[in-house]
Amino acid sequence: MDQGAPAASLLEPIGFEALPGWPEHDHSGALVAFRLSCREILDTGTGFSRPVRLGGQRSSWSELCGEALAAADGRRFFESRFRPFRVRDPARPEGLFTGYFEPEVAGSRWETPVFRVPIYRRPPDLVAFPEAERAGSGPAFGRWVDGVAKLYFTRREIEEGALAGQGLELVYLADWADAFFIHVQGSGRVRLTDGGTMRLTYEAKSGLPYTGIGGLLVDRGILSPEAMSMQAIRAWMAGHPQEARALMWENQSFIFFREAVLTRPELGALGAQHVQLTPRRSLAVDRSWWMFGTPVWLDAEVPAGDEGGMRPFRQLLIAQDTGSAIRGLARGDVYWGFGEEAARIAGPMKSQGRMTVLLPIPVAEELGLP
């Protein structure tokens, strides 16, 4: 997609009355999640550290964020301080929306005969290379070897011991697949053998390319596109443990974590905005297009969980996260929370839908939008 395309060609102004379900929606829930973003914008402004095509200036967010912290009526606040724009993505007119969640597994702080699969902290030799080192196909992340920028270790190399003996192990799990899906989701909850729960949150990535193993299973005729889901992948892996290990290695990307001490256990791990994610309210977006904190009205269908089939999902979400696979103007990943119900919805979710962004009025004016 042309990053230089004018904003007016990508965003169609509409009225709030054009959003199906808007009048009866629970705007207060969205306002609570938006306040988390606002506190971060006012204190740090993580999202403004890099260019964001349709994000606006931090100053254009600050005043309304101050108002959000004191607002009593969510609907009135959003309608008075934002303008809605239907997203028109020429590369993906129908949009694509998936789901993610926080896996919960058993584990131990110490290696045992049962718990032998490590989750690692960020290694000290993993660095982000200067822009000059990224010319052509140069890596954005990697390690220095004799003064030369090199790719970091692959998933297979790490799992076969490339980082052993450095004291980087945070926690040990029982199964390679459990660790892999925590990597894919970017966070996790580990029920410790000595009691309590460790909250894992994303710290860094190796910089090697991400490969979706579900797509590989479809391409090889092992699973059909219609049957594809996280649950289907897990079932196949459980029945083919040796082949599954080799399949996971084909995704060379590797994620490093840190233990997070979070103040609100009912919320999720920290997203890329450095705020705790809110189940069914937080959205991962392409941060090259959208500023963290942007409210997004999503009109789509999502899996109905235990009920089977699909159900309408019309919800005001807040952009608070991103991900390696989340690329594009009308692309989003809904955070569903944690537990079995969240997994049943997030795992198979792959929905078309209409995405409407709510831009602060000063940001819309900056972008030359009506």
Stockholm file with secondary structure:
# STOCKHOLM 1.0

chainA/1-370         MDQGAPAASLLEPIGFEALPGWPEHDHSGALVAFRLSCREILDTGTGFSRPVRLGGQRSSWSELCGEALAAADGRRFFESRFRPFRVRDPARPEGLFTGYFEPEVAGSRWETPVFRVPIYRRPPDLVAFPEAERAGSGPAFGRWVDGVAKLYFTRREIEEGALAGQGLELVYLADWADAFFIHVQGSGRVRLTDGGTMRLTYEAKSGLPYTGIGGLLVDRGILSPEAMSMQAIRAWMAGHPQEARALMWENQSFIFFREAVLTRPELGALGAQHVQLTPRRSLAVDRSWWMFGTPVWLDAEVPAGDEGGMRPFRQLLIAQDTGSAIRGLARGDVYWGFGEEAARIAGPMKSQGRMTVLLPIPVAEELGLP
#=GR chainA/1-370 SS CCTTSCHHHHEEECCGGGSTTTTTSCHHHHHHHHHHHHHHHHHTCGGGGSCCTTTCCTHHHHHHHHHHHHCSCHHHHHHHHEEEEEECCTTCTTCEEEEEEECEEEEESSCCSSCCEEEECCCTTCEECCGGGGSTTCCSEEEEETTEEECCCCHHHIIIIITTTSSCEEEEESCHHHHHHHHHHTEEEEEETTSSEEEEEEEEECCSCCCCHHHHHHHTTSSCTTTCSHHHHHHHHHHCHHHHHHHHHTSCCCEEEEECCCSCTTSCCBCTTSSBCCTTTEEECCTTTSCTTCEEEEEEEEECGGGCSEEEEEEEEEEEECCTTCCSTTEEEEEEEESHHHHHHHTTCEECEEEEEEEEHHHHHHTTCC
#=GC SS_cons         CCTTSCHHHHEEECCGGGSTTTTTSCHHHHHHHHHHHHHHHHHTCGGGGSCCTTTCCTHHHHHHHHHHHHCSCHHHHHHHHEEEEEECCTTCTTCEEEEEEECEEEEESSCCSSCCEEEECCCTTCEECCGGGGSTTCCSEEEEETTEEECCCCHHHIIIIITTTSSCEEEEESCHHHHHHHHHHTEEEEEETTSSEEEEEEEEECCSCCCCHHHHHHHTTSSCTTTCSHHHHHHHHHHCHHHHHHHHHTSCCCEEEEECCCSCTTSCCBCTTSSBCCTTTEEECCTTTSCTTCEEEEEEEEECGGGCSEEEEEEEEEEEECCTTCCSTTEEEEEEEESHHHHHHHTTCEECEEEEEEEEHHHHHHTTCC
//
